[in-house]
Every structure is written in C-alpha cells, then in structure tokens.
Amino acid sequence: MKIVLYGKQGHAYTVAFKNFLNSTDIPYVYKDISKDVEAREHSKELYDGVAKFPTLFVDDKVFLTPTTEEFNKIMQDLKLRA
C-alpha cells in the first residue's frame, strides 16, 4: 500500500491526518505544498488551477480535500488503527 498526503504545515486537517498516520506502522510520504513546488503544481492540476489541501493518495485512488469523517472512513476501510 502506498499512501501520500499533500498538506501544509500548521493546517488543522493536515496535522490531524499526519498524527494519525504517524501512529500507525504504515509508511507514508508527506509533501508540504507550501515548500514542495512539484506537489503544489500537481495540486493545482487536481483542483482546476488552485492549490488545495489536504489531498490523500492511496495507491491509485485520490481523495480531494477529505473531511475528518471521510479520512476516518478511508482509514477504517484500509483497516488502519492508531
């Protein structure tokens, strides 16, 4: 399983999602769109020219700006627990 999270430092959802992922044994990649130009440009492609976050990638699935409830459901479906 490959998990990538695009976010921004200090953003509430980003921090919460990272904290959850850090508490699991599953490796993931975090990209801060304020610092990572490639991730920021990719974000703009996904959101019609606007860089938005968080964006969660799980294998070949893309979850655009998931809420906490949506994130929790995704993690449950993946059988990931803190």
WOLINGI-V264289 format. One record per pair of residues at least 6 apart in sequence whose C-alpha atoms are under 7 Angstrom apart, sorted by sequence separation. I is the first residue (numbers start at 1). J is the second residue. D is the distance in whole Angstrom. If there is no record, write none. Layout:
[[I;J;D] [I;J;D]]
This chain:
[[8;14;6] [33;39;6] [34;40;7] [44;50;5] [56;62;6] [57;63;6] [7;14;5] [33;40;5] [44;51;5] [56;63;5] [31;39;7] [43;51;5] [55;63;6] [56;64;7] [43;52;6] [55;64;5] [55;65;5] [40;51;6] [54;65;5] [53;65;6] [54;66;7] [9;32;7] [4;28;6] [5;29;6] [6;30;6] [7;31;6] [8;32;5] [3;28;5] [4;29;5] [5;30;5] [6;31;5] [7;32;5] [8;33;6] [2;28;7] [3;29;6] [4;30;6] [5;31;6] [6;32;6] [7;33;6] [8;34;6] [6;33;6] [14;54;6] [13;54;7] [7;53;5] [6;53;6] [7;54;5] [6;54;5] [7;55;7] [5;54;7] [6;55;5] [5;55;6] [6;56;6] [5;56;5] [4;56;6] [5;57;6] [4;57;5] [3;57;6] [4;58;7] [3;58;5] [2;58;6] [3;59;6] [24;80;7] [2;59;5] [24;81;6] [1;59;6] [24;82;5] [23;82;5] [20;82;6]]
